[in-house]
Structures are given as structure tokens and as C-alpha cells.
Amino acid sequence: MSRPLRKRTMSKVDIAQLYKAGESTTVIAEKANVSPDYIRIVLKELGVPLRPRGSWKRKFKVNEDYFKTWSNNMAYILGFIAADGMISGHAQLISIAQKEKEILLDIKREMESSHPITKNERTAVHMLNIGSKILKEDLIHIHGIIPKKSLTLKYPNVPREYQSHFVRGYFDGDGCIYRDKHFINIVGGSKSFMMGLINVLRANDIESRLNTNHDDLIVRVYVSGKEDVENFFYWIYDQKGIYLERKYSTFLKLLK
């Protein structure tokens, strides 16, 4: 009598990302409810270079207590993850994507991570995959950054003194400043989160407005006019730590 087929409980993409973050094929197989040989087949199928057999011991490190203590840079990274990060539903994995590699290097250094940054050659997007159960649980249970967060994310409880750094992180992930006009566009999927963002901006004398498309899948916050755009700039970059150089430079050219 043949054995019943196992039901895989993890996507192939999650399998690849967890392997890139340093997890062994044996551990991934256990989590995905498949065999280690199947994991290796998936990795080869996706073009992921395999480590030598036996090099199963995790070789990457990270400060796993990073999201337990507020700081300017922690608030920034939390905002960046809220915008451009992904929390895996099955794997103990946090993924942060960005076309500009330098900002991922800054985040990696700040979190004391030795995880590699990979690049999708087709899309030119860089990815930092960090494997850590503790970091994942802290993001979910302390800060409310949940898997499949796009439409359901709530604005987190950020202490007032760190709000500008959180907003700078979110803006660097999903915001845009135009070179030739005083207009800021910040994009999200959760109306609740974006309303929380508007409340924070208005509390800091930055007028903003909400715009949604017909099916509410894309929500935008607009800041316009010379005074409010300047207020936004000086507020988010006051005592700045980590920031995306390209957007900062665009602001400087606009405000000359």
C-alpha cells in the first residue's frame, strides 16, 4: 500500500527565503511538512545555490532583542518594515525589499545582522531576509506588524518622541516627493493605518488629506503646499539617523 502524499504547509518562496536566511533544509522540511530532499528540489528549481551538505548550523546572527527597546533608528526601521517589509505567515522570517541596496546595508548594520542581501536580477530589487522567531513575534505582538498586513495594518503605538523617525521610515519605504512641485504622496493599503498617519501629521502642524481609489485597495495621504511640505521635511529629518539619501536630496533641491 502506497504512503499518502504529504501536504506542504509552506510556499516555495518562503522555503527559499528561509534557506537564504540561514536555516537548514532539515529544519525547513520539518516546518513545511515535507522531506529535506524535497526542499533541495525546490531550491534547485528556484535557482537558489545550495550549501554543502552538513553545513546545517545557522551561520547568521542578529540582535534578536532589537524591537524591544525604542530608539530613533528602531522607530525608523519599524516604519520601513510597515511600508516595505513582509512578515512570513509560516516561516520565522522577516523580509525587507528595496531597490537601493545602501539603505538595506544601513538597516543590517543597525540590527547587527550578518544575513546576506540578495538581488532579484529580473526586477533589480534587493532583499534582506532575517530569520528570527523572536524578532517576528516582537513585531507581531508588541508592534502589530502582522503577516499579510497590507489591508489590515493598524497604526502602531509609537511614543511621541519617536513619531518623526517612524514616519521617515514609512515615507522612505512607500512615499514620494516630487522634484518640481511641493507635493508629497504616501501610499498604503490600510485605511486605518493611513488615518492614523494623518492624525500624527496634523498633531505636528502638517496638514494632509486622504485619497482612496474606487475599491479602497490603494490609500494615499497627500501633503501639499510650500509651508506643509517644508514642515514635513524639517520634522522627519530633525535628529535623523538612518534615511534614504535619494529622497533627502530631492527635498533639498526642492527647498533651495
C-alpha positions, 0 to 999 in steps of 0.5 A: 500500500502506497504512503499518502502524499504529504501536504506542504504547509509552506510556499516555495518562496518562503522555503527559499527565503528561509534557506537564504536566511540561514536555516537548514533544509532539515529544519525547513522540511520539518516546518513545511511538512515535507522531506529535506530532499524535497526542499533541495528540489525546490531550491534547485528549481528556484535557482537558489545555490545550495550549501554543502551538505552538513553545513546545517548550523545557522551561520547568521546572527542578529540582535534578536532583542532589537524591537524591544527597546525604542530608539530613533533608528528602531522607530525608523526601521519599524516604519520601513518594515510597515511600508516595505517589509513582509512578515512570513505567515509560516516561516520565522522570517522577516523580509525587507525589499528595496531597490537601493541596496545602501539603505538595506546595508544601513538597516543590517548594520543597525540590527547587527545582522550578518544575513546576506542581501540578495538581488532579484536580477529580473526586477533589480530589487534587493532583499534582506531576509532575517530569520528570527522567531523572536524578532517576528513575534516582537513585531507581531505582538508588541508592534502589530506588524502582522503577516499579510498586513497590507489591508489590515495594518493598524497604526502602531503605538509609537511614543511621541518622541519617536513619531518623526523617525517612524514616519521617515521610515514609512515615507522612505519605504512607500512615499514620494516627493516630487522634484518640481512641485511641493507635493508629497504622496504616501501610499498604503493599503490600510485605511486605518493605518493611513488615518492614523498617519494623518492624525500624527501629521496634523498633531505636528502642524502638517496638514494632509488629506486622504485619497482612496481609489474606487475599491479602497485597495490603494490609500494615499495621504497627500501633503501639499503646499510650500509651508506643509511640505517644508514642515514635513521635511524639517520634522522627519529629518530633525535628529535623523539617523538612518534615511534614504539619501535619494529622497533627502536630496530631492527635498533639498533641491526642492527647498533651495 
